[in-house]
């Protein structure tokens, strides 16, 4: 059957292709539409519970209204100023960025800003892309970040060469700030607000492998990730803000809407 991606049907709960059922295509009819002004989703999930001395990953499908604006547009984020932060965002230059800071103030050992070498979106571009950020805790070493776009890792660099060491990573503390989607939770206020569409946001308590990222991308067709190893949060935005993994249902703030435009 044409157009069904990895596998066309399921038998006995497993994909005939031999791949797990969480890599099967999913019916996807809606996405979250945020205005870049004051709309976002509060996940109601404590960022400290994910980032403290742990590896993690974030996967999302995003379609900015403009790939290069005058501001940074956060896909997901939580930040306690001059201490700890994890923000995955599209920069004003259209470059995907992972800002990870832990127990410090932008100095060697406590902060890293990992930026794609080239723009992911051109100026004025508004297209769907599947994006993944992985952050790996390395005991006795430096935290390792990676960025993937449409199933493949892209070249990126640590701004200024700054890295987060394991001692600082283990002390991650935002003061129990929840993650926001479509904005950064900056000390309890929304900042770096995203303008455009966001869909199929998933958070994992592990570093996704290159193969897992490729399977989740599935040649451009989202899959149903329920049951995926390490899955923690999963927001599908099918006319609701529920977590399909059952960990933490979200709350829509300032009435973002649902769009029928999907990846």
Beta strands, then each sheet from edge to edge (+ up, - down):
strand 1: 10-11
strand 2: 14-15
strand 3: 31-35
strand 4: 40-46
strand 5: 56-64
strand 6: 73-80
strand 7: 84-90
strand 8: 96-101
strand 9: 111-116
strand 10: 129-136
strand 11: 144-149
strand 12: 152-153
strand 13: 156-158
strand 14: 178-181
strand 15: 184-186
strand 16: 189-191
strand 17: 195-204
strand 18: 231-235
strand 19: 251-253
strand 20: 257-259
sheet 1: 1+ 2-
sheet 2: 12+ 11- 10+ 5- 17+ 3- 20+
sheet 3: 13+ 9- 8+ 7- 6+ 14- 4+ 19-
sheet 4: 12+ 11- 10+ 5- 17+ 18-
sheet 5: 13+ 9- 8+ 7- 6+ 15+ 16-
end
